[in-house]
Amino acid sequence: VENHEGRPTHIEGNFNHSSSLGATNGFVQASILDLYDPDRSKYIRHKNKKSSIATFSKALAELKKSNKVIKILSPSFSSPSLNNLKIDLKSKNIDWVCYDPINNESELDGLKAVIGKKVKAVYHFDKADRILSIDSDFLNMDENSISNTKGFSKKRKVVNRKTANMNRLYSVEGCLSTTGAMSDHRLRLKQSEIENFVSMLWDRFNSNKKSSNVFLESLYRDLSSSKFKGKSIIKGGFRLSEESHSLIALMNDKLGNIGKTINYIALKNSSYNPSNTSDFNNLIKEIKLKKVDCLFVLESNPVYFSKSNYNFKELLKKIPTSIHFGSHYDETGILCDWHIPKAHYLESWGDCESTDGTISITQPLISPLYNSYSTLDVLSILKDPVKNKSIKPMANAFKMIKSKYSTNYNWNKVLYNGKVKNGPSIKKSVSVKKSIKSKKRDNSNNNLELVFFLSSSTYDGSFSNNGWLQESPDSISKVTWDNVAIMSNSTAKELKIKNEELINIKYNGSEIKMPAWILPGHADNQISVQVGYGRTFNCKVAKNVGSNVYPLMNGTFSNM
């Protein structure tokens, strides 16, 4: 991080870290602006009035003394220190639920079905000569995109003309993505047809009969060539079903990719706490039954991403005490009894575990600009409100991080490198142990499908108040300051819709208005929309920009 007169001004990647290799993406670059966001929450609130950390600690102490049922709701996270706190709080009968409205649960469940235990996949694109991307934007919006791009680009560089051997990328997707635009061969299919394609490809792997699908047959022959044994990758996106991810893992196993271009790391000893929709649904049921006395909403905004099958705004009224911890006094914060301002990561102490298991620390570049606290600080108060009734911002967080990483490591070296230790070797990858049969699917579905995507400007809404990102055109549609209903020219003609025409989208009792956007390369009978817009809290950038499409999701990424 570059500083001028003690103020962070520019961010670049850490060359020593496997997830960045010295590079960043747009979200990392623009996050510097979030530090100076004038809409950030500046003080503790109770019942919409200014309060103090001492008063908040006292209220928590009374709750715990009365043995009230306390629940925590947060996004997924991967932090060794937070994971330790989660275990400690569990021992004090405080349950912690992780949930993301758009998540990778189907991939994790699909891998577990064929491997037998929970694992996460690490892809080594720098070792792959043939790549199949199935509804995956691994070069832009998928997890670990920076490292993926660095690895992929290594195989695209021609150093020696005589021995030039570039990788080849196949892409199967419904909405044109950065990865699809980079591909050598691309097939456009709507979401349900992509699921069919995965089943058909798996059937081809288990049959000597030539497929009548020219694209599929050519793809299979290229991937299964002995020349590329252990040198290919099949990567699926988060919208695919659990079954499709299981089949993809089995195909990667048949191609000899496991332990070579793909590493499966067991989650048993990891600090990664993924999203769990089942736990979230159980939490909603408990709230409806008035079995929750206190809900601690940690860096999440469930009122904003409420879907049509529940209304979190109404659910909050059933909870006697609600606490919100976040960087902004947002849609959820304004409805909670308590609001605690969250410090920016450049103001905070913390740690994290990346996708491949590399552990790093975060350290402050500047003192908190406002009266804000780190996640570790706030949870330490929840753990022991009497002992920590009047802590200063970052005091407890610093103690936790230093005590954890100065015992078995050189503290000064950790501070200098920013990295504590590397992840496990690719040789330690777990292997596929089970097999499944693909289900027969109906290919005659001509229904119109609504599919949800993360935004390159707002992500899931986390960056919606960042003017730099709102101003940056989408790499494919070129749209700024708005989300649109993307469709093919054929679908637009069939529905008699003109480009930029304002249309109504109705689903399960929810309705939104947004402009239509005709995009070449988009699948027929599918409308693609981006999440992260339509914010309503008091802010200067994001308020009323675009439409909030979360109410249409109804718990799934594709509605048919």
N, C-alpha and C positions, 0 to 999 in steps of 0.2 A: 504494500500500500504506500503510495507516494504522499508525502505531507508537505504542506507549505505553512510555516508559522504555526505548527501544531494542529493544523486542520487537514484531515484526509481529503485528497483531491482526485486520486486516480488509483485504480486497482488492476493488477495483473496477476496471472497465475503463478503458483509456486513450482519452479522447475524440478524440485525434488519430490513432488507429490504425483502419484500415479493417476489421479483423477483430473489433473489440470495440465501437467507437463509444460507449465509456463504459459498456458493459454486461458482465456475466459470466454464467456458468452455474453449476450446482450443483457441478461438479467444481472449478472455479476457486475458488469460495467455500470449499469444504471442504478445499482443498489446504493452507490455513493450518494445519489440525490435523495434517497429515502432518509439518510442521516439528517439532512437539513430541511426535511419536509415541515413546513410551518403548521401543518394540520396534525402533527404528532400529538398524542396526549401528553400533557405537561404536569399533571398532578393527580393524586389519589382522590377518588370520588366515592361518596356514600350517599345514596338516595339523591344523586345528581348535585350534591354539595361537596365542597372541598373538605377533605379529611386528612388523616395522617397515618403513617405506618404503625404507630403505637396503638391507635384506636382500632385499626384493622387487626393487629395481633391480638388485642384484647377480645375482640369479637370471635376470632377463631378459637381462642383458648376456652371461651364459654361454650362454644359448639362442641368441642372435643370433650370437655368436662361433662357435658350432658349426654355423651355417647350418641350423638346424632349420626345418621347415615350420610357419609360424605362420599361423593363420586367426583372423579376428574375426567374431563373430556378434552382430548388434544389431537392434533394431527399425528401421523406416524412420525417416528423420530429414530435416530441412530446415534446415541450419545452414551458412552460408558457411564458418565456421572449421573445422567438422568435415569439410566437404567437401574443403577444402584439405589437411587432415591425411590424409584417405582417399587423395587423389592422391599425397601424399608417401610414405605407407606402401606404396602400390601399386608405387612405384618401387624400394622396398626388398624387393619380392617378398612382401609381406604382403597377402593377399587379404581383402577385407571383404565379408561377406554380410549383406544386410538381409532380415529376414523377420518378418512379423506373422501370427499364426494366423488373424486375421480382417482382410482387407485389401481394397484397391480395384484389384487387378491386372486383373480382368476389364474394368473401365471404361477403364483406361489402354490395354489391349490392343485393346479395341473401338474406341476413338478413333483409335488408330494405324492400324487396318485401313482406315479410310475417309479419314483425313487424310494418311497417309503418313509421319508422324513422331510421336514421343512428345510428347504435350501433356497438360495438365491443364485442367479446366474451372472457370471462375469464373462463378457465377450472380448476376445482378443482379435480385433479386426485387422491388426497388423500382421497376423499369421494366416489370414484367409484369402484364397485366390478366387473363390466363388461364394457369393453371398445372396441369399434369398430373404428379402424383407417382406413379411406378410402383415399388412396393416400396421407397420411400425415406422415411425419417423426417427430412427436412431441417430440421425445426423443433426437433429434440431430439437425436438420436443420430448423425446424419450429420456429416461433416466441415464445419467452418465454420458450425455451427448458430447461433452468436450473431449473426453478420452476416446470416445467412439470415432469422432471426426479426425482426431490426430492419428489414430491407428489406421483408419480407412484411407486417409490421404497418403500415408506412407506407401501403400500399394498402388497408388495412382501416379506416383512420380517415376519418370523414365530417366534413369541415371546413365545407362549404357544402351545406345541404340541397337547394338547387335544382340544384346541379351534382354531386350525390353520385354517385360511380362507384367502387364497391368492386371489388376483384379477385374472381375465382372460382377455387376450388380443387377439382380432381378428384383422387381418390385410389384407387389400385388396390393392394390389399395382402392378405396372408393373416392377419396378426395385428394387431389394432387398436393403432395407435400414436398419439402426440401429434399428428402431422400428419394422420392419418386422422380423429381426433376433431375436428380443426379444419376438415375439408373440407366443402364444400357438397354434393358428390356423391361417394359412396363405393361401390366394388364390391369385395366380398370374394372372393378366389380363392386356392386353394392355390398353392404355389410353381411347380409345373410348368405350371399353367394361366395363371399370370402371363406366363410365357415365350410361351405360345400367344397370349395377348392382344396382346403387342408385335408378333408376326408378323402377326396379323390386322389390327391398326391400320395397320401399314406397307402391307399389301396394299390397304387402303382408300384410302390416299394415292395409290396407283398405279392405281386403278380408278374408273370412273364408275358402277359398279354399287353400288346401295344395300345396306348390310349388314343382315342379318336380326337382328343383335344391337342391340337398342334403345339400350343404354348406349353402345356403341361408335359407333353412327351419330350420336347426339346430340353425343357428345364430338367426333367428327371435324368436324361442321358448325360447332360453336362455335370450335374451334381454327383451322380453315381460313377463317373469315370474314375478308373483306378489311378489316374494321374493326379486327382484331387482328393485322394483318400486322406482324411484327417486334416484337410486344408480348406474346408468350407464352413459356412455358418447359415443356419436357418433361424431367423429372429422373428418372433411374433410380438404384436402390439398389445397394449393393455385392454383393448376392446374385445379381443378374442375370448371365446369361452374357455372354461377349464379343460374340456375335452380336447379342444384344438391345441392348447399348450402342452397337453400330455402327448398328443400325436407328434408335435414338433420336437419334443425331447426324444421320442423314440426314433424319429427320422435322423436327428443329429447323432444318435447312438449308432444307427446303422451306417452312417457315413464316416464313423470313426473320429468324430469331432470332440467327444468328451475327453477332457484332460489335455487337449491340444489347442483347439481354438476356442473352446468353451470350458469354463471352470465352474463347477457347482459347489458352493461353499455352504456347509451346514450352519443353520441359524441357532443351533443349540447353545453355542458359546459366544454368540454375537450379541451386540447391544442393540441390534435392529429390532424395532417394535413396529411391525407393519399395521396397516389399516385392517380393522376387523368389523365388517358390516353386521355380523351376527351379534357381537357384543354391543354395537351401537343400537341395534333394534331392541335388544333386551333392556338397554338403558331407557329407551323411549317407553317401553311397556311399564317399567318400574316407576317412571315419572307419572305416567297416566294413572297408575294405581296409588299415587302419592306415597311411594315407599322411599323417596329420596328427600332428605332434609336439607342438604346443601350440595349444589353443583358448582364445581370449580371449572370454568371454561378457560382452558389454557391455550392461548395463541390460536384459537379457532373461532369461527363465525357461523354457528349453525343456523341463526336466524336468517342470514343471507342465503345460505345454500339449502334452505328447506325445500323439499320436493313436494310433489302433489299428494303423496301418501301420508304426509304428516305436516303439522304446522308448529314449528319450534317456538314461535312467538307466543302462541297460546299455551304451550307446554311449560314455558318459564313461569307462568302465573300459578302453576301447581306446585312450585318449589318454594318453600319458606325462605331460603337464603340462596342467592345466586351471586357468584363472583366471576368477574371477567378480567383476564390478564391479557393485554394486547397493546400494540403500538399505537392504535387509534381508538378513539371513543366511537366505535362503529355501530352497525345495526344491532349486534348482540350486546355490546357494552352499555349502550344507552338504556337497555331494558333490564339490566342486572342491578342488584342492590349495591354491589361493590364493583369498582373498576380500578385496577392497578396498572399504571403505565409500564410498558415493556421497553427496555433499552435496546438500541440498535446493536447489531453484532460487532460493530467497530467500537462500541463503548463497553463491551462485555467480556467476562471470562467464561470459558466453556470448553467443551471438547466434542469431538465427533468421530464417527467411524464411517468411512466411505464404502462404496459398493464392494470393492475387493478386499475389505477388511483393514485397510490402512487407517491408523489412529492418529489424529492431529489435535492440537489445541487451538482455541481462538483466544486472542488476547486483545485488550483494549488499546486503541490508538489515540484515544481522547477520553477525557472524563465525561460522564453523562451530561448532555446539554440541558436536560430537564431532570425533574425529580422522578427518575425512572429506575427500574430494577431489572436484573437479569432473571432468567428462568430459575437458575439454581438458588438465587436469593429468596425468591417467593416461595419455592417449595421447601426450603429450609425453615421458613416461618410456619408453613403448614405442618411440617414434621414436629417442630417444637416451638409453638407460639410464645411460650413463657420465656424461654431462654433467648429467643431472637426478637423480642418485642420492640426493640429500638435500633435495629441494625442499619448501617449506612449502605447505600447502593454499592454493590460489588464486593463488600467486605467478606461475606460468607462464600461467595463464588470463588474468590481468590484463594481462600483457605482450603476449599475442597480441591481445586485444581492443583495447587502447589503440593499439598500433602499426598495426592494421588500419584503425581509424576516426578516428585523429587526423591522418593524413596528408592525406587529401582532404576531410575534413569538420571542422567546428568541434566539437572534443571536448566542450567544456562544454555546447554546445547539444544534442549527441547525448545526453549524460547527463541533461539537463533534460527533453528531449522523450521519451526512450526509443525514439524512432524515427529511423532513419538516412535512409531514402529510401522514396518510394512505389513501388508496382509499376507495370508498363507500362500505358499507356492502353488503353482498350477498343478504340480504333481500330487497335491493333496486333494484333488477334486474327487467328490463322491461319484458313483456310477449308477446307471439306470438298472433297476432290478426287476421291474414288473412290466407287463405289456397289457394293452387294452385293445378292444375292437372298436372301430369307428362305427357310428350310427348312420343308418341310411337316412338321407335328408331329401326333402322335396325341393327340386330345382325349378318348379313352376310358379314360384311365389313372385307375383308382379305387384305386390303392395308397395305403397310409398313408405319409405323408412326415414326416420329422423335420427341422426347420429351426432354425438357430442364430441368436441375436440377441445384440447387446451389451446389457449391463445398465446401467440408469440409476443404479444404486447402486455397482457395482464396475467398470464399463466392461468391460475384458477381464480383470480381476483386479488391475489396477494400483492400484485404490482399495479393495481388499477389506478392508484393515486400518483403514479410516477409519470410526469409529463414527457420525459424523454422517450419512454417506451410507447406512450399513446401517440406520440408524433412520428414514431418509426413505422414506415409502411410494412404491412405483412409481406413476407418474402415472396408469396405466391399471388395473393389476390390484390396486393398493393393498397388495401383499405387502411385508413387511419381513423382514430377516434370513433370507432363504431364496430359492432359485430353484425354480420349479415347472414342471410339464409342462402347458402351456396348450393347451386344446382346446375345440372347440365343443360345445354341448349335444347335437347330433345324433351326433357322433363318440363322445362319452361314453356315450350310450345304446346305440349299436351295439357298443361294446366292453364294455358293462356295468360301467362305472366310475362311482363316486360322487365328488362334489366333495371334495377334501382326502384322498381315499384314496391310500395309499402304493402306487405301482406300480413294476414293474421294466421298464426299457427295455434291450433287448439289440440289439447291432448289431456284426457282424464280430468276434465273440469278446469284446467289451467289454460290461459290464453295470453299470448304475447304478440306484439307488432314489431316487425323488423323489415328492412329492405331486402329484396331479392337480389342475388348477385350471380350472374351466369358466368361459369368458369370452364374453360376448355379442359378436357382431361378428367372431368368429374363423372362419376358413375350415374347411369340413368336410374330413375325411381328412388332417388335418395336425396335428402336435404341435409346438409352439414352445417352445424352451428357451433360457434365458439363460446365457451363459458368465460366468466370473469368480468362481465360488464353489468350495467344497470344498478350501480351502487346508489344508495339513498341516504347514507349518513352525511353529516355536515362536513364537507370538504370542498376544496377549490378546484380540483382536477377531475376526479372520477364521478362526481355527482351527476346522475341522469345522463351519463354517456353510454349509449348502447342500451341493450335489453338484457335483463336477467333471465337466462334460460333454465336455470336450475329447477324451477317449479315443474318443468316439463319432463324432467329426467325420470322421476318415479322409481328411483333405485337402480336404474340400468343406464348403460351408455348408448344403447340403440333401441329405440321404440318403433314397433312395426304395426 
